[in-house]
Amino acid sequence: MSSSILAATVADIPEINILVNGAYRGDSGRQGWTTEADLIEGTRIDENILTNLINRDDTIILLYREDDLLLGCVELRKEGFKLYLGMLSVSPLSQNKGIGKKLMVAAESYANEKGCTSIFMTVISVREELLNWYQRHGYVLTGERKPFIVPDERWGKPKSKLEFLVLEKKLIY
């Protein structure tokens, strides 16, 4: 079995769309431990947003493949000397196999290449198991909170009031 982590291209968009929406929302996500299906109705992303992300100069989406099968991805966006990490997704049936960890290591390597001193992210505050996972990987709660705002209900309608917590990991090289 061969694995690779490479930058996404527009040709990968349909696969990424299926992976991310399957991991975050809907019944297929319930097969893994990272689903938001019980918190938010609707889709997580669509092909138009993915196209916009891939075409941004400050953003890259890394893909994890095993034998050409897309099993994971992560969005990375450079913001000054920090790197924003978002949309970390692993296929629900492939979770707990170290794919998320490999994508996190790749994110840190990318941050180093870009001269970033830290990586930050937002996580929904009630996602305790996910918050704990990131903290075990060196991320620290900053104390900052952000409202969970969805500009368009196509991207999810919260089933209750939600907010984001900001986590950050300082990088030492």
N, C-alpha and C positions, 0 to 999 in steps of 0.2 A: 504494500500500500504506500503510495507516494502522497505527500501533502505539500501544499505551498500557500504562501501568503503574498498576494499581489494586489496592486491598485486596480480598482474597478474601472471599467470603460462603459460607454453608453450601451454597448452590446450586452452587458451584464444586468441591465436595469430590470427586465422582466423577472429574472431569477431572484434578484435582491428584493424586489417588491413582494414576491411570494414568501421568501424566507422571513423577512421582517414582520410582515402581517401575521404569518403563522406563529412566530415566536411570541409576539406581544398580545395578539387579540384572537378571538375566535376559539372554537373547540379544540383545534389542533394544538394550540398553546398550552392547554390544560394537561397535556402529556408531559410537559416539562415543569420546572419549578419557577420560571421567571415570568409567567403570564400576567397580564393586566386585565384579562377578560372579565374578571369579577368586579373590577373597579371602573372600567371605561368601556362604553359601547362604541362600535364603529371601527374604522381602519386606522392604522398607525401612520401610513404613508402611501403615496401613490407614485406612478411612474413619472409624472410631471415634476414633482418635488425632487425625486431622485435625479432626474436629468439636471435640474437647477443645481443640486449639490455637486454633482460630478463636474459640471462646467465652471464652478467657482474656482478662482485662483488660489484661495486660502484654505480649500477643503479637499480632503482625499477620503475615499472609502476603501478600506482594506478588506479583501476577501480571503477567507480560509477555505481551501478546497482539499478534499481527499479524493484521489483518482478522478479528478475533474468534477466531482459532485460538490456543489456549494453547501457548506455546513455552518458557516459563520461569517459575520461582517462587523465592522465598526466604522463609524464616521469620526474623522479627526479634523478639527478646524483651528488654524493658528490665529490667536488673538494676542498680538503683541508678543510678550515673552512667555505666554501661557498657551497650552493646547487644550481645547475643549474636546472631550470624549463623549460621544453620544451614539445612540442606536446600536449599542453592542447587542448583537443577536446571535444566538446559536440555535440550530434546528432542535426542536423539543426532544426528538428521539436520540439526539447526539449530545445532550447535556450531561454533565458530570464525567466528561472524558478529557478534560483539560483544554478544550478548544478556546474557551473564554480566556483562560490564563495565557495561552499562546498569542491571542489577539492583544491582550494587555501588554505583554512583553514587546510585541511589534509596535504598539503605540508608543511605548517608552523609547524605543530605538528611533522611531520617527521624530519624536519630540527632541531627542538629542541632536539628530541631523539638522533640525530647524532652529536649534539654539534656544529651545524653551527651557525654563527653569521649573515649571510645574505643569501638571495635568489637572484639570478640574471637570466636574460633571454635575448634573442635577439628577436626583432620584426622588420619586414620589415618597413622601414621608411615611406612609403606612406600609411600605415595602421592606419590612424589617429584615427578612432573610437576605434580600439583595443588599441592603445597607451593610449588614454584617459581612457579607461576602467581600464587598469592596474594602471595608475596614481591615479585614484579614489580609488584604493585598496592599496595605500601606496607605490607603486613603483616609483622610481625617475630616470629620464634620467641621465646617468653618463657622457654624453658627448662623450663616446667612440662609434666609428662606425666600422663596420666590412663589408668587401665585401660579397655580396651574391654570393657564389661559389657553384655550383652543380658539384660534381665530375663525375657524370654520368647523361646524359640527360633523362634517364628513370625516375629520381626523380624530374623532372621538368625542363622546358626550359622557362626562363623568357621572357616575351613579350616585356620588356624594361629593361634598366639598373636598378638594384635594389641594396639596401644596407640594412644592419641591424643596428638598434640602440640598445644599451645595456641599460637595466633598472635593478635597484637593489633596494631591500628593506632590510634595516637593521632590525634585529630582536632583540627585547628587551624582556627578560624573567624575 
